[in-house]
């Protein structure tokens, strides 16, 4: 099976990268954390105009009729720029959940860039980032809009987690398993982007920071640290792409797609966690300061490790299929 991205995918990644690069997302993320969502909202509007918000939504509902491969390519770039907000829920989970529940009304809003979030126990019992977002919940096969009971901050200053309760019933007999898999896969893609960004920041610092008259990046120990991260990220990326192909139905019959999703989430989480640890070691004390951009990436990585299933949960899912 060929996991190489096509020119269409690389162009998509370049488009998202260019849009986010012009927006200075670290500054926008700090503004978001302080309650000013104008800069991020503008970026998401631009992404919606480019069809990014509706990648998994059918054209009949204003979407792009693309697939999971295109979704992970775009979300990886969103992670690389540390974009805040309920990205995974808006771009991946709810398009699948609402489609499977035959609740098509909100899909047009999602395709136009409206943010939404949801809680689906047990993998995601709390709804992330309910501020300025439509909120949904699935309980016992019932999909409902939700009211917020309480909200707590996350280790990531741009992220909150809320307990929600069902409000208006939208559909019954809902199987959220495909939406949950989409959430885990999109989180894996976002973690890949975060890990790649932290590796880039650490590599740049290693070339500029000098000790004993030499860049610290010239020392073998630092090279090996960063090389380990690069290898982990490159080993995780094909697993993410393979799981996306599975969700798109482009795999041999009998393939366990959920197992592939879990393998992708575990590999991406481990690689991003390694990137965070090694980047912090390379940057040293400056990496602990809130003023340095690396702090945004490290805290978001820590928050997303357990989002849509922790590595331990997904390892257990893999074991149960063997």
C-alpha positions in Angstrom: 0.0 0.0 0.0 1.3 3.4 -1.0 1.3 6.0 1.9 3.0 8.7 -0.2 1.1 11.9 -0.3 0.1 13.2 -3.7 0.7 16.7 -5.1 -2.9 17.5 -4.1 -2.1 16.7 -0.4 1.2 18.6 -0.4 -0.5 21.6 -1.9 -3.3 21.4 0.7 -0.7 21.3 3.5 1.1 24.3 1.9 -2.1 26.3 1.7 -3.0 25.7 5.4 0.6 26.4 6.4 0.7 29.7 4.5 -2.7 30.9 5.9 -1.6 30.1 9.5 1.9 31.5 9.0 0.6 34.9 8.0 -1.7 35.0 11.1 1.1 34.7 13.8 -0.8 31.9 15.6 1.3 31.9 18.8 0.2 35.5 19.4 -3.3 34.7 18.3 -3.3 31.7 20.7 -2.2 33.9 23.6 -5.0 36.3 22.8 -7.5 33.4 22.7 -6.3 32.3 26.1 -7.0 35.9 27.4 -10.5 35.8 26.0 -9.9 37.7 22.7 -11.0 35.4 19.9 -11.0 37.8 17.0 -7.7 36.9 15.4 -8.4 33.1 15.6 -12.0 33.5 14.4 -10.7 35.5 11.3 -8.3 32.6 10.5 -10.9 30.0 10.8 -13.2 32.0 8.5 -10.4 32.0 5.9 -9.9 28.3 6.4 -13.6 27.7 5.9 -13.5 29.8 2.7 -10.7 27.5 1.4 -12.9 24.4 2.2 -10.8 23.2 5.1 -13.6 23.2 7.7 -15.8 21.1 5.5 -13.3 18.4 4.4 -15.4 15.6 5.8 -18.7 17.2 4.8 -20.6 16.3 1.6 -20.8 19.0 -1.1 -24.6 18.9 -0.7 -24.2 20.4 2.7 -21.6 23.0 1.7 -18.5 20.8 2.3 -15.6 19.6 0.2 -16.5 15.9 0.0 -12.9 15.1 0.8 -11.7 12.2 3.0 -9.8 11.4 6.2 -6.4 11.6 4.4 -7.0 15.2 3.5 -8.3 15.9 7.0 -5.2 14.6 8.7 -3.0 16.6 6.3 -4.8 19.8 7.2 -5.0 19.1 11.0 -1.3 18.3 11.2 -0.6 21.8 9.9 -3.1 23.3 12.5 -1.1 21.4 15.1 2.2 22.7 13.8 1.0 26.2 14.2 -0.5 25.5 17.7 -4.0 26.7 16.6 -6.4 26.9 19.6 -10.1 25.9 19.8 -12.1 22.7 19.3 -10.3 21.8 16.0 -10.7 18.1 16.2 -14.3 18.2 17.2 -15.3 20.8 14.5 -13.3 19.4 11.6 -13.4 15.6 12.3 -15.8 14.4 15.0 -19.0 16.3 14.5 -19.1 16.0 10.6 -19.0 12.2 11.1 -21.3 12.1 14.1 -24.0 14.3 12.6 -23.8 12.5 9.2 -24.2 9.1 10.9 -27.1 10.3 13.0 -28.7 11.8 9.9 -28.8 15.3 11.5 -27.8 17.3 8.5 -28.9 20.8 9.5 -25.8 21.9 11.4 -23.4 20.5 8.7 -23.7 23.7 6.6 -22.7 25.8 9.6 -19.7 23.6 10.3 -18.6 23.8 6.7 -18.8 27.6 6.9 -16.4 27.6 9.9 -18.7 27.6 12.9 -17.0 25.9 15.8 -18.6 23.0 17.6 -17.6 20.6 20.4 -18.9 17.5 22.0 -18.6 15.0 24.8 -18.8 11.2 24.1 -18.0 9.0 27.0 -15.8 7.1 27.8 -13.0 8.3 25.6 -14.0 12.0 25.7 -16.4 12.5 28.7 -15.7 16.3 28.9 -16.4 18.8 26.1 -13.3 20.8 25.1 -13.5 24.5 24.4 -17.3 25.2 24.8 -16.8 29.0 24.5 -18.1 30.3 21.2 -19.0 26.8 20.1 -22.1 24.7 19.6 -22.1 21.9 22.2 -23.3 18.4 21.7 -23.3 15.2 23.8 -23.9 11.5 23.1 -25.3 9.5 26.0 -26.6 5.9 25.7 -27.0 6.3 21.9 -28.9 9.6 22.2 -27.4 12.6 20.4 -28.4 15.9 21.9 -27.5 19.5 22.1 -25.9 20.2 25.5 -25.9 22.7 28.3 -22.7 23.4 30.2 -22.7 22.5 33.9 -19.2 23.5 34.8 -16.0 24.5 33.1 -12.4 23.9 34.3 -9.1 25.2 32.9 -6.7 22.7 31.3 -2.9 22.6 31.6 -3.1 24.2 28.1 -4.0 27.8 28.7 -5.9 28.0 25.4 -8.1 25.0 26.3 -10.9 24.4 28.7 -12.9 21.2 29.6 -16.6 21.2 30.5 -19.1 18.9 32.1 -22.2 19.0 30.0 -25.8 17.6 30.2 -28.2 16.7 27.4 -30.7 19.4 26.4 -32.6 18.9 23.1 -32.7 15.4 21.6 -31.6 15.3 18.0 -31.4 11.6 17.2 -31.6 8.2 19.0 -30.0 4.9 18.3 -26.7 6.7 17.4 -23.5 4.7 17.1 -20.7 7.2 17.8 -17.8 4.7 17.1 -16.8 6.1 13.7 -16.9 9.7 15.1 -14.7 8.6 18.1 -12.2 7.0 15.7 -12.2 10.2 13.7 -11.5 12.2 16.8 -8.6 9.9 17.9 -7.1 10.1 14.4 -7.4 13.8 14.1 -5.8 14.2 17.6 -3.0 12.0 16.4 -2.5 14.3 13.4 -2.5 17.4 15.6 0.1 15.8 17.9 2.3 15.1 14.8 2.2 18.7 13.9 3.0 19.8 17.5 5.9 17.4 17.6 7.3 18.6 14.3 7.0 22.2 15.4 8.8 21.6 18.7 11.6 19.7 16.9 12.0 22.7 14.6 12.2 25.2 17.5 14.7 23.0 19.3 16.8 22.6 16.2 16.9 26.3 15.5 17.9 27.0 19.1 20.6 24.3 18.9 22.2 26.1 15.9 22.1 29.5 17.5 23.0 28.8 21.1 26.7 28.5 21.7 28.8 26.9 24.5 32.6 26.6 24.5 32.6 28.7 21.3 30.5 26.2 19.4 26.8 25.8 18.6 25.3 23.2 21.0 23.8 21.5 18.0 27.3 20.4 17.0 27.6 18.2 20.1 26.8 14.6 19.5 24.5 14.2 22.5 22.2 17.0 21.3 22.3 15.6 17.7 21.2 12.2 19.0 18.4 13.7 21.1 16.9 15.5 18.2 17.5 12.6 15.8 15.5 10.3 18.1 12.6 12.7 17.9 12.8 13.0 14.1 12.8 9.2 13.8 9.8 8.8 16.1 7.8 11.4 14.2 8.6 9.8 10.8 7.7 6.4 12.1 4.3 7.6 13.4 3.3 9.5 10.3 2.7 6.4 8.1 0.5 4.9 10.8 -1.6 8.1 10.8 -1.9 8.0 7.0 -2.7 4.2 7.1 -5.5 4.8 9.6 -6.9 7.6 7.4 -6.9 5.3 4.4 -8.9 2.8 6.6 -11.5 5.4 7.5 -11.8 6.2 3.8 -12.3 2.5 3.0 -9.2 2.3 0.9 -7.8 -0.9 2.7 -8.2 -4.6 2.2 -11.5 -6.1 3.4 -11.2 -7.4 7.0 -8.8 -4.6 8.1 -9.5 -3.5 11.7 -9.7 0.2 11.2 -10.2 1.0 14.9 -7.1 -0.9 15.7 -5.2 1.1 13.1 -6.5 4.3 14.6 -5.4 3.3 18.0 -1.9 2.4 16.8 -1.7 5.9 15.1 -2.8 7.7 18.3 -0.3 5.8 20.4 2.6 6.4 18.0 1.8 10.0 17.5 1.3 10.7 21.2 4.6 9.0 22.1 6.5 10.9 19.4 5.0 14.2 20.4 5.7 13.6 24.1 9.3 12.7 23.2 9.6 15.9 21.2 8.3 17.9 24.1 10.8 16.4 26.5 13.8 16.6 24.3 13.0 20.1 23.1 12.8 21.3 26.7 16.1 19.6 27.4 17.7 21.4 24.5 16.3 24.8 25.3 17.0 24.5 29.0 15.6 27.1 31.4 14.2 29.4 28.7 11.8 26.5 27.7 10.1 26.8 31.1 9.1 30.5 30.5 5.6 31.3 29.4 7.1 34.0 27.1 8.8 31.4 24.8 6.6 29.9 22.1 7.8 26.4 23.1 5.6 26.6 26.2 2.4 26.8 24.1 3.4 23.6 22.2 4.5 21.7 25.3 1.3 22.4 27.3 -1.0 21.7 24.3 0.9 18.4 23.7 0.4 17.4 27.3 -3.3 18.2 27.1 -3.9 16.3 23.9 -2.1 13.1 25.0 -5.3 12.0 26.8 -7.8 13.6 24.4 -10.0 11.1 22.6 -8.3 8.3 24.5 -5.0 8.2 26.4 -2.2 6.0 25.0 -3.0 3.5 27.7 -6.6 3.2 26.6 -5.6 2.8 22.9 -2.9 0.2 23.8 -5.7 -1.7 25.5 -7.9 -1.4 22.5 -5.1 -2.8 20.3 -4.5 -5.7 22.7 -8.2 -6.6 22.7 -8.1 -7.2 18.9 -5.0 -9.5 18.9 
